[in-house]
Amino acid sequence: MNLLLDTHTLIWFSGGNQKMLSAKSRSAIEDITNDKFVSIASFWEIAIKASLGKLSVKKSLSALNNFMDENGIILLPVLVEHTIQLLNLKFHHRDPFDRLLIAQAIEENFHVVTRDKNFSLYNIKTIW
C-alpha cells in the first residue's frame, strides 16, 4: 500500500512523539511492506508556518529530510497532474496545503495518514 503522510503525521513520527499517533497509523507507517511518501508541499508548509511563528518544530528541514532518507520515506514532487486535480476538488477543505495533498492522493491513488477528518470528505482512503 502507498501511504502519503500528512504534515502533522510526519512531524510526530519523525519527532518520536508516538503518543500523538494512533496505533493504526503508527502500525501502517512502520509496516515495511508499505511505501511511504511525503509531499514537497509539506516541507513548504513547515517552512512557511515556522517562519511566521505559527509552528515550532524540533528538527530542521535538513534533519527532517535526512530522517526521511534514513527511514525510506520518499519525497513526492508536485506534478502538473496534481494541480489539474485541484480544479476538481470541492471546497470541503480550504487549507491550500491540505488541498494539494488531497489532490496528490487522488491522482496517485494513495492512502493518506492523517487525523484531519475533512480528508474523508473526498474520494480518498485515510488511515488514522
Backbone bond lengths (Angstrom), bond angles and torsions (degrees), N, CA, C in turn:
res aa  C-N    CA-C-N  psi(-1)  N-CA   C-N-CA  omega(-1)  CA-C   N-CA-C  phi
1 M - - - 1.450 - - 1.527 108.22 -
2 N 1.321 116.46 140.70 1.461 122.38 176.63 1.523 109.91 -96.03
3 L 1.319 115.67 125.54 1.462 121.63 -177.77 1.521 110.47 -113.27
4 L 1.318 115.85 134.80 1.459 122.25 171.96 1.526 106.69 -108.70
5 L 1.326 116.53 116.05 1.463 120.66 -178.82 1.516 110.26 -82.95
6 D 1.322 116.01 126.94 1.456 120.35 173.98 1.527 107.63 -66.92
7 T 1.298 116.98 160.82 1.460 122.09 -174.63 1.528 111.90 -57.18
8 H 1.327 117.73 -47.60 1.464 119.91 -179.95 1.524 111.22 -63.51
9 T 1.324 117.09 -34.10 1.460 120.99 178.83 1.522 110.18 -64.37
10 L 1.321 116.96 -44.48 1.454 121.56 177.98 1.531 110.89 -61.09
11 I 1.320 116.87 -46.28 1.466 121.21 -178.39 1.523 110.47 -60.95
12 W 1.330 117.04 -46.31 1.458 120.16 -178.22 1.526 111.38 -68.87
13 F 1.327 117.57 -42.12 1.460 121.06 -178.94 1.524 110.73 -66.01
14 S 1.318 116.69 -44.95 1.470 120.18 -177.93 1.521 111.85 -70.49
15 G 1.318 116.77 -27.20 1.464 121.12 -179.30 1.521 113.15 -86.55
16 G 1.338 115.70 -0.32 1.451 119.52 -179.40 1.517 113.29 71.25
17 N 1.324 116.50 18.02 1.458 121.21 -178.99 1.529 109.36 -86.09
18 Q 1.321 115.24 70.54 1.459 121.50 -174.80 1.527 112.56 -64.14
19 K 1.323 117.83 -25.27 1.467 120.77 -178.55 1.523 111.90 -65.53
20 M 1.324 117.31 -27.54 1.458 120.70 -178.75 1.532 112.56 -79.39
21 L 1.323 116.88 -22.09 1.465 121.11 -179.41 1.523 109.87 -89.08
22 S 1.321 116.55 143.68 1.458 119.34 172.76 1.526 108.23 -72.14
23 A 1.316 115.93 159.69 1.469 120.18 178.35 1.525 109.92 -61.83
24 K 1.322 117.00 -38.78 1.468 121.52 -179.07 1.529 111.28 -65.73
25 S 1.327 116.85 -43.27 1.469 119.48 -179.45 1.524 110.88 -68.53
26 R 1.315 117.22 -42.31 1.457 121.49 178.90 1.528 110.69 -61.90
27 S 1.318 116.13 -42.69 1.466 120.97 179.22 1.524 111.16 -63.11
28 A 1.325 117.39 -42.13 1.470 121.13 179.32 1.525 111.18 -63.98
29 I 1.330 116.50 -41.66 1.469 120.61 -179.86 1.527 110.44 -67.15
30 E 1.309 117.05 -41.31 1.458 121.44 -176.40 1.529 113.26 -78.48
31 D 1.326 117.42 -12.54 1.470 121.78 179.20 1.527 109.07 -68.87
32 I 1.331 116.59 114.93 1.473 120.44 -175.23 1.530 112.83 -69.33
33 T 1.327 117.87 -12.00 1.470 119.55 177.86 1.530 111.90 -83.23
34 N 1.332 116.69 -11.25 1.468 120.80 177.99 1.517 110.14 -92.91
35 D 1.330 116.69 138.39 1.463 121.28 172.14 1.519 108.01 -89.34
36 K 1.336 115.99 130.35 1.454 121.85 -177.47 1.520 110.82 -107.50
37 F 1.339 115.96 135.35 1.462 122.80 -179.90 1.522 109.27 -128.37
38 V 1.322 114.84 150.39 1.464 122.86 170.51 1.515 106.18 -131.73
39 S 1.309 116.20 131.17 1.457 120.98 179.22 1.524 111.10 -73.77
40 I 1.307 115.70 143.68 1.467 120.68 172.50 1.534 109.23 -58.64
41 A 1.330 117.11 -24.58 1.466 121.22 177.40 1.531 110.87 -62.12
42 S 1.330 117.31 -30.04 1.463 119.98 177.43 1.524 111.11 -67.77
43 F 1.331 116.59 -38.46 1.467 119.66 176.05 1.527 110.09 -64.73
44 W 1.310 116.26 -40.17 1.462 121.77 178.09 1.534 109.24 -62.33
45 E 1.329 116.66 -44.98 1.459 121.14 179.91 1.524 111.12 -61.56
46 I 1.324 117.09 -45.95 1.467 121.10 179.78 1.527 110.08 -61.19
47 A 1.334 117.27 -45.83 1.464 121.33 -178.49 1.525 111.41 -61.62
48 I 1.321 116.47 -45.38 1.467 119.85 -178.43 1.528 111.09 -66.87
49 K 1.327 116.48 -49.47 1.465 119.54 -176.83 1.530 111.90 -67.24
50 A 1.331 117.56 -35.92 1.470 120.20 177.39 1.524 110.28 -67.05
51 S 1.328 117.46 -41.34 1.465 120.01 -179.06 1.529 112.12 -68.41
52 L 1.340 116.87 -25.26 1.465 121.16 177.54 1.530 112.40 -88.02
53 G 1.336 116.56 -4.04 1.448 120.71 -178.62 1.520 113.41 78.94
54 K 1.326 117.88 14.07 1.463 121.94 -179.24 1.521 112.91 -91.75
55 L 1.332 116.25 -7.33 1.457 121.18 -177.94 1.517 108.79 -146.37
56 S 1.310 115.10 132.12 1.460 120.63 176.02 1.520 107.70 -112.35
57 V 1.315 116.71 120.91 1.460 120.83 -179.46 1.529 109.39 -119.29
58 K 1.322 114.75 144.13 1.464 120.37 -177.89 1.517 111.76 -81.31
59 K 1.334 116.78 -28.50 1.465 120.95 -178.36 1.519 109.93 -105.11
60 S 1.309 115.69 142.34 1.464 119.73 173.27 1.526 108.07 -71.04
61 L 1.317 116.03 165.60 1.463 119.26 177.64 1.529 110.93 -62.59
62 S 1.315 116.50 -34.95 1.472 120.05 176.77 1.515 110.79 -64.47
63 A 1.320 117.10 -44.50 1.465 121.39 178.67 1.523 110.77 -65.10
64 L 1.319 116.37 -37.61 1.464 121.10 177.18 1.529 110.70 -64.21
65 N 1.309 115.86 -41.74 1.468 120.88 177.78 1.536 110.16 -63.91
66 N 1.332 117.12 -41.89 1.467 121.10 176.84 1.521 110.97 -63.04
67 F 1.336 116.92 -41.08 1.462 121.27 177.50 1.525 109.98 -58.57
68 M 1.311 116.18 -43.63 1.467 119.99 179.36 1.522 110.59 -62.21
69 D 1.325 117.42 -46.18 1.470 121.22 178.43 1.529 111.01 -58.50
70 E 1.326 116.07 -45.24 1.469 121.05 -177.96 1.522 112.92 -67.03
71 N 1.336 116.81 -23.04 1.455 121.44 -176.02 1.526 113.49 -111.45
72 G 1.324 116.50 12.88 1.462 120.48 175.40 1.513 114.73 67.48
73 I 1.328 116.63 26.24 1.467 120.71 177.55 1.521 107.86 -91.40
74 I 1.318 116.27 128.36 1.466 122.92 -172.48 1.523 110.37 -94.46
75 L 1.323 116.43 134.00 1.461 121.74 176.45 1.521 109.14 -80.05
76 L 1.322 116.29 122.98 1.466 122.65 -178.61 1.526 109.75 -96.67
77 P 1.337 117.74 118.31 1.466 119.33 177.95 1.533 110.65 -75.09
78 V 1.302 115.96 165.41 1.461 121.08 172.92 1.519 107.05 -91.94
79 L 1.314 115.50 121.91 1.462 121.90 -179.60 1.523 110.25 -105.21
80 V 1.297 116.05 160.64 1.466 120.99 177.33 1.526 110.22 -55.21
81 E 1.334 116.71 -39.76 1.469 120.72 -179.89 1.522 111.73 -60.75
82 H 1.299 117.14 -32.92 1.462 120.87 177.98 1.526 110.13 -67.98
83 T 1.314 116.86 -41.74 1.469 119.62 -179.49 1.524 111.29 -70.43
84 I 1.321 116.79 -33.14 1.470 119.75 176.05 1.524 109.51 -64.08
85 Q 1.322 116.40 -39.63 1.465 121.40 178.90 1.532 111.26 -60.69
86 L 1.340 116.84 -29.75 1.472 120.58 177.65 1.525 112.13 -59.24
87 L 1.327 116.14 -31.96 1.467 120.06 -179.51 1.523 112.69 -63.23
88 N 1.336 116.31 -24.00 1.462 121.04 -177.06 1.524 113.51 -93.46
89 L 1.312 117.25 -6.86 1.468 119.82 -175.23 1.525 112.02 -80.40
90 K 1.328 114.60 133.21 1.460 119.59 171.47 1.523 107.51 -74.30
91 F 1.303 116.91 162.22 1.464 121.54 -176.37 1.529 112.00 -92.38
92 H 1.347 115.99 50.41 1.464 119.61 171.04 1.527 108.40 -66.69
93 H 1.309 114.45 -31.51 1.466 121.33 -177.47 1.525 107.34 -125.81
94 R 1.317 117.26 130.75 1.463 120.85 -175.66 1.527 113.73 -101.61
95 D 1.331 118.01 -15.18 1.456 120.91 -178.51 1.529 109.36 -66.63
96 P 1.338 118.48 121.11 1.475 120.40 -175.58 1.525 113.92 -63.52
97 F 1.324 117.53 -32.52 1.465 120.06 179.00 1.529 110.10 -69.21
98 D 1.321 116.01 -45.80 1.459 119.58 178.94 1.522 111.55 -65.55
99 R 1.317 117.13 -37.87 1.471 119.94 177.95 1.530 110.59 -61.31
100 L 1.316 116.86 -38.42 1.462 119.45 178.56 1.528 110.59 -67.99
101 L 1.325 117.71 -41.56 1.462 120.17 176.62 1.532 110.95 -60.79
102 I 1.312 116.43 -40.92 1.468 120.79 178.36 1.526 110.11 -62.95
103 A 1.324 116.75 -44.81 1.472 120.60 178.71 1.524 110.68 -61.71
104 Q 1.326 116.88 -41.48 1.461 120.50 178.57 1.533 110.60 -64.26
105 A 1.319 116.56 -42.31 1.464 120.31 179.81 1.528 111.11 -63.30
106 I 1.315 117.11 -39.99 1.464 120.49 178.00 1.518 110.08 -64.92
107 E 1.314 116.21 -50.52 1.464 121.34 -175.99 1.529 112.02 -63.83
108 E 1.329 116.96 -38.56 1.465 121.48 -175.73 1.535 112.99 -95.36
109 N 1.338 116.43 -4.93 1.470 122.05 -177.67 1.534 111.16 58.99
110 F 1.335 116.46 48.50 1.453 123.94 179.32 1.525 109.87 -98.56
111 H 1.320 115.97 151.82 1.454 122.70 167.14 1.526 106.34 -86.12
112 V 1.321 117.74 137.46 1.464 120.74 179.88 1.525 109.22 -102.86
113 V 1.326 115.63 127.86 1.462 121.07 177.28 1.531 106.17 -92.96
114 T 1.342 115.13 102.85 1.461 121.33 -175.04 1.516 110.46 -153.65
115 R 1.313 115.40 149.82 1.473 119.10 172.33 1.526 110.86 -95.13
116 D 1.320 117.58 -3.15 1.461 123.01 -178.90 1.532 109.60 -72.90
117 K 1.308 116.39 110.53 1.470 121.25 -176.43 1.527 113.27 -67.87
118 N 1.323 117.99 -19.72 1.459 120.45 179.47 1.526 112.37 -67.18
119 F 1.325 117.44 -23.16 1.461 120.43 178.88 1.523 110.50 -62.39
120 S 1.336 117.01 -33.94 1.463 120.65 -176.91 1.531 112.39 -72.21
121 L 1.323 117.55 -7.76 1.464 120.55 176.57 1.532 111.54 -77.13
122 Y 1.323 116.14 -8.07 1.456 122.63 179.40 1.527 109.44 -106.05
123 N 1.295 115.76 168.19 1.457 121.59 -177.66 1.536 110.75 -81.92
124 I 1.341 114.96 62.07 1.462 121.03 177.00 1.522 108.79 -137.66
125 K 1.320 114.87 160.38 1.459 119.79 176.55 1.520 107.59 -97.17
126 T 1.336 114.82 136.02 1.454 120.18 178.51 1.528 109.22 -120.30
127 I 1.309 113.76 156.30 1.456 121.38 176.73 1.516 107.33 -127.15
128 W 1.320 116.72 129.17 1.440 121.88 168.85 1.503 109.02 -156.99
